[in-house]
Amino acid sequence: MGILDNLRAEMKALESESCHNGYWYCISDVLILITSGMLCGIQRIDDIYDWVESAPTRRFIAEQFGIKKIPCRAQVYNTKLQ
């Protein structure tokens, strides 16, 4: 099992879904996006989100993690682990 598979498995072990203003999204997806951005040396959430929105990154995230729909900026900011 590679590092990306390990990361995906660990993130999926967390709570699987959360609600933000009536929209459902996976907390694990948000954590994968933030962790990936941090591993690329990006430190601010705003910058990570902008990076995630780029076409090459979206393609990578979809291929490696199966995340086809990127959570909106508010969902990324408001993710809370309980």
Residue pairs with C-beta under 8 A, 6 or more apart in sequence:
1 9
4 64
4 65
7 32
7 35
8 32
8 65
11 28
11 29
11 31
11 32
11 35
12 28
14 27
14 28
14 31
14 81
15 27
15 28
15 81
15 82
16 26
16 27
16 28
17 24
17 25
17 26
17 27
18 24
18 25
18 26
18 27
18 79
20 74
20 75
20 78
21 74
23 72
23 75
25 71
25 75
26 71
27 79
27 81
29 65
29 67
29 71
30 71
30 75
30 76
30 79
31 79
32 61
32 65
32 67
33 48
33 49
33 52
33 61
33 67
33 70
33 71
33 76
34 45
34 48
34 76
36 52
36 61
37 47
37 48
37 51
37 52
38 48
40 51
42 48
42 51
45 76
45 77
48 76
49 73
49 76
51 57
52 58
52 61
52 70
53 70
58 70
61 67
61 70
62 68
